[in-house]
Amino acid sequence: MSPDMDSLFDDADRHGDLAARSPTTAAPFWRTPTGERTSFPALRAGLEAQRQEQLDDEHAAAIFRIARAAIRAQSGGDGKEARRLAQAASRLCQETVGLWATPSLLTDR
């Protein structure tokens, strides 16, 4: 894969603290400033419009990274990890429309 394609959505320092708390493949959920698990709707609710746009960007980037990791896991023969990551990316997508408004403990276990 070319370096340009690999860096698509990988610029994790775009929005500082939001990027640092965004979902990762190891912990595919949002975190509060104190490190507690939270959700996209919960974070977005208290932000000003400009900050909401930054959160939206980070959320979309996280979904991309996790979905890409799922594809790579499947291609590498790790179906269990691929399913875990695909489910996490799906949950994050659903959060954009208000589903999973409170932190879910059903994934990543």
Residue, then its C-alpha position, 0 to 999 in steps of 0.5 A: m500500500s502506498p504511504d499516501m493511502d496508508s495516511l488517509f485519516d491517520d493524522a491523529d493530531r488534527h484536533g489534539d485532545l479529541a484525537a487523543r480520546s478517539p476510538t482506536t483498534a485496541a479501545p474502540f470507544w470514546r473516552t472522557p478527559t478523565g479516561e472514562r468510556t463515553s459515546f459520540p452523542a454524549l461528547r457532542a451534546g456539550l460542544e459548540a458548533q466548531r468543536q462539534e465539526q472537529l469531533d465529527d471529523e475525528h469520529a469519521a476518521a476513527i470509523f475508517r481506521i477501525a474498518r480498515a483494520a477489520i479488512r486487514a485482519q480478515s485478509g490476514g486470516d484472523g476472522k475473530e479479530a475482523r469480526r470484533l473490529a467490524q462490530a466496533a466500527s458498526r457501533l460507532c456508525q450507529e452512534t452518529v444517529g443517536l444509537w448507543a447514546t450511553p456507553s455500551l459494555l457489549t463490545d470489546r469483551 
